Amino acid sequence: MTFIDRARIRVAAGAGGSGRASFRREKYRPKGGPDGGDGGRGGSVYVKTNPQLTTLLDYSYKRHWKAESGNHGGTSDKTGKSGDDVYLPVPPGTEIWDLSGGNMIAEMVGDTDVVCVAEGGRGGRGNTAFATSTNRAPRKWEPGESGESREIELVLKLIADVGLLGEPNAGKSTLLSVLSAARPKVANYPFTTLEPNLGVVGLSEGRSFVIADIPGIIEGAHAGKGLGDKFLQHVERTRVLAYLVPLDSDDPQLAYEMLRDEARKYDSTLATRPHLVVLTKDDLLEPDHGPSPLIAPDAEGVVSISALANHGLNELKEQFWKLLALVTAASDEQA
């Protein structure tokens, strides 16, 4: 399935039905009173989360969404039928932006969130509503109101517990494939990952967490270089970050500092996000290579692994779990 994380669409609510001007014409009551009913309300357009979705693909095929208009009022004080509402399903983690004003309408984070993005027009009143003691045969009626219409942008930011950041070929996809059931593309050339991937990592005693792998980060990514900053948006909601640095890198220290700098330039809050340093591909070094000289004073830990040799993976999973527990405890205390 193609991964689409941004979509611009136009939504239009239905117009309200017009009220009716009519009078009773019953046998033996040739001059009956007014009986014009009100118009029905126009349908509204809502956005609602659907936990089964992981992409905004549907909105790349259809860009105009319109709710049904209300029916006009009828005789015998009958109100017109209201228009049907339209519900647009999106994955959890979707932001809704109003393109005319540049403001965010809502964040769809919960599994059952619903928000109205275009409200249907009110139905007009029929002449029955205008009857008074001094005007018993009003001919006045109201037209229905127009429904709201606007252009919005849907922006998906994946919700995961752990976000993997690393340069191209740092081993992110390989690590995700051995820690979870996800099957991202793995190859020996840069930028094999062209879209974010999610995987569920299982531990003993029924424990689990969600991990996200995003395309490789290069220097200048925060400004759109390489695959650009549009993928960095997917680590904004992760609770913990993991900076992957391959041990066969020319300068592991420089690689780590570049990744940290790109995250900070994209969003300053990412620089304060709890993180681990994961030294990958340690199977390429001699068994007695000793500890890595990499210095990471802000990191919660440094773990050396080999995804191919299945070395250090259990320790890494437990480190992630402990760090997530600390983040959860800190959030509970602040609440």
Solvent accessible surface area in square Angstrom, and as a share of the most:
residue,aa,sasa,rsa
1,M,182,0.81
2,T,77,0.45
3,F,33,0.14
4,I,43,0.22
5,D,8,0.04
6,R,104,0.38
7,A,6,0.04
8,R,131,0.48
9,I,2,0.01
10,R,96,0.35
11,V,0,0.00
12,A,22,0.17
13,A,6,0.05
14,G,0,0.00
15,A,38,0.30
16,G,8,0.08
17,G,1,0.01
18,S,23,0.15
19,G,7,0.06
20,R,106,0.39
21,A,44,0.34
22,S,17,0.11
23,F,35,0.15
24,R,72,0.26
25,R,167,0.61
26,E,87,0.39
27,K,156,0.66
28,Y,188,0.71
29,R,126,0.46
30,P,98,0.62
31,K,190,0.81
32,G,10,0.09
33,G,23,0.22
34,P,14,0.09
35,D,7,0.03
36,G,0,0.00
37,G,4,0.04
38,D,53,0.27
39,G,6,0.06
40,G,1,0.01
41,R,97,0.35
42,G,4,0.04
43,G,0,0.00
44,S,7,0.05
45,V,0,0.00
46,Y,53,0.20
47,V,0,0.00
48,K,79,0.33
49,T,6,0.04
50,N,48,0.24
51,P,69,0.43
52,Q,155,0.69
53,L,51,0.26
54,T,75,0.44
55,T,13,0.08
56,L,0,0.00
57,L,33,0.16
58,D,82,0.42
59,Y,6,0.02
60,S,37,0.24
61,Y,171,0.65
62,K,101,0.43
63,R,120,0.44
64,H,128,0.57
65,W,47,0.16
66,K,132,0.56
67,A,4,0.03
68,E,87,0.39
69,S,49,0.31
70,G,8,0.08
71,N,81,0.41
72,H,125,0.56
73,G,3,0.03
74,G,21,0.20
75,T,61,0.35
76,S,71,0.46
77,D,65,0.34
78,K,133,0.56
79,T,91,0.53
80,G,10,0.09
81,K,121,0.51
82,S,60,0.39
83,G,9,0.09
84,D,86,0.44
85,D,65,0.34
86,V,34,0.20
87,Y,106,0.40
88,L,0,0.00
89,P,49,0.31
90,V,0,0.00
91,P,3,0.02
92,P,27,0.17
93,G,0,0.00
94,T,0,0.00
95,E,11,0.05
96,I,0,0.00
97,W,82,0.29
98,D,14,0.07
99,L,52,0.26
100,S,104,0.67
101,G,58,0.56
102,G,52,0.50
103,N,81,0.42
104,M,74,0.33
105,I,49,0.25
106,A,22,0.17
107,E,82,0.37
108,M,3,0.01
109,V,71,0.41
110,G,30,0.28
111,D,82,0.43
112,T,121,0.70
113,D,49,0.25
114,V,79,0.45
115,V,34,0.20
116,C,48,0.29
117,V,1,0.01
118,A,0,0.00
119,E,85,0.38
120,G,5,0.04
121,G,3,0.03
122,R,105,0.38
123,G,9,0.09
124,G,1,0.01
125,R,99,0.36
126,G,0,0.00
127,N,0,0.00
128,T,52,0.30
129,A,53,0.41
130,F,31,0.13
131,A,45,0.35
132,T,78,0.46
133,S,93,0.60
134,T,130,0.75
135,N,72,0.37
136,R,187,0.68
137,A,60,0.47
138,P,4,0.02
139,R,182,0.66
140,K,122,0.52
141,W,121,0.42
142,E,33,0.15
143,P,92,0.58
144,G,21,0.20
145,E,83,0.37
146,S,97,0.63
147,G,18,0.18
148,E,83,0.37
149,S,64,0.41
150,R,67,0.24
151,E,66,0.30
152,I,0,0.00
153,E,22,0.10
154,L,0,0.00
155,V,6,0.03
156,L,1,0.00
157,K,25,0.10
158,L,8,0.04
159,I,68,0.35
160,A,5,0.04
161,D,26,0.13
162,V,0,0.00
163,G,0,0.00
164,L,0,0.00
165,L,3,0.01
166,G,0,0.00
167,E,52,0.23
168,P,29,0.18
169,N,57,0.29
170,A,1,0.01
171,G,17,0.16
172,K,11,0.05
173,S,11,0.07
174,T,25,0.15
175,L,1,0.00
176,L,0,0.00
177,S,23,0.15
178,V,69,0.39
179,L,15,0.08
180,S,14,0.09
181,A,90,0.70
182,A,19,0.15
183,R,180,0.66
184,P,15,0.09
185,K,127,0.54
186,V,81,0.47
187,A,36,0.28
188,N,148,0.76
189,Y,104,0.39
190,P,81,0.51
191,F,63,0.26
192,T,19,0.11
193,T,12,0.07
194,L,115,0.57
195,E,62,0.28
196,P,7,0.04
197,N,35,0.18
198,L,64,0.32
199,G,5,0.05
200,V,92,0.53
201,V,0,0.00
202,G,45,0.44
203,L,26,0.13
204,S,72,0.46
205,E,162,0.73
206,G,77,0.74
207,R,51,0.19
208,S,58,0.37
209,F,6,0.02
210,V,45,0.26
211,I,0,0.00
212,A,0,0.00
213,D,0,0.00
214,I,0,0.00
215,P,1,0.00
216,G,7,0.06
217,I,5,0.03
218,I,44,0.22
219,E,120,0.54
220,G,15,0.14
221,A,2,0.02
222,H,54,0.24
223,A,83,0.64
224,G,38,0.36
225,K,123,0.52
226,G,47,0.45
227,L,56,0.28
228,G,9,0.08
229,D,52,0.27
230,K,88,0.37
231,F,12,0.05
232,L,1,0.01
233,Q,1,0.00
234,H,0,0.00
235,V,0,0.00
236,E,44,0.20
237,R,49,0.18
238,T,2,0.01
239,R,82,0.30
240,V,0,0.00
241,L,0,0.00
242,A,0,0.00
243,Y,0,0.00
244,L,1,0.00
245,V,1,0.00
246,P,15,0.09
247,L,19,0.09
248,D,74,0.38
249,S,31,0.20
250,D,153,0.79
251,D,67,0.34
252,P,27,0.17
253,Q,49,0.22
254,L,114,0.57
255,A,8,0.06
256,Y,10,0.04
257,E,85,0.38
258,M,26,0.12
259,L,3,0.02
260,R,42,0.15
261,D,43,0.22
262,E,3,0.02
263,A,1,0.01
264,R,114,0.42
265,K,99,0.42
266,Y,57,0.22
267,D,39,0.20
268,S,79,0.51
269,T,75,0.43
270,L,0,0.00
271,A,26,0.20
272,T,114,0.66
273,R,42,0.15
274,P,43,0.27
275,H,3,0.01
276,L,1,0.01
277,V,0,0.00
278,V,0,0.00
279,L,4,0.02
280,T,6,0.03
281,K,57,0.24
282,D,16,0.08
283,D,67,0.35
284,L,106,0.53
285,L,61,0.30
286,E,121,0.54
287,P,134,0.84
288,D,125,0.65
289,H,83,0.37
290,G,35,0.33
291,P,131,0.82
292,S,34,0.22
293,P,117,0.74
294,L,17,0.09
295,I,121,0.62
296,A,16,0.12
297,P,118,0.74
298,D,91,0.47
299,A,19,0.14
300,E,97,0.44
301,G,19,0.18
302,V,70,0.40
303,V,2,0.01
304,S,37,0.24
305,I,1,0.00
306,S,1,0.00
307,A,17,0.13
308,L,150,0.75
309,A,61,0.48
310,N,112,0.57
311,H,98,0.44
312,G,19,0.18
313,L,12,0.06
314,N,112,0.57
315,E,94,0.42
316,L,0,0.00
317,K,38,0.16
318,E,63,0.28
319,Q,52,0.23
320,F,0,0.00
321,W,79,0.28
322,K,126,0.53
323,L,8,0.04
324,L,8,0.04
325,A,53,0.41
326,L,114,0.57
327,V,28,0.16
328,T,59,0.34
329,A,50,0.39
330,A,48,0.37
331,S,58,0.37
332,D,97,0.50
333,E,148,0.66
334,Q,161,0.71
335,A,120,0.93
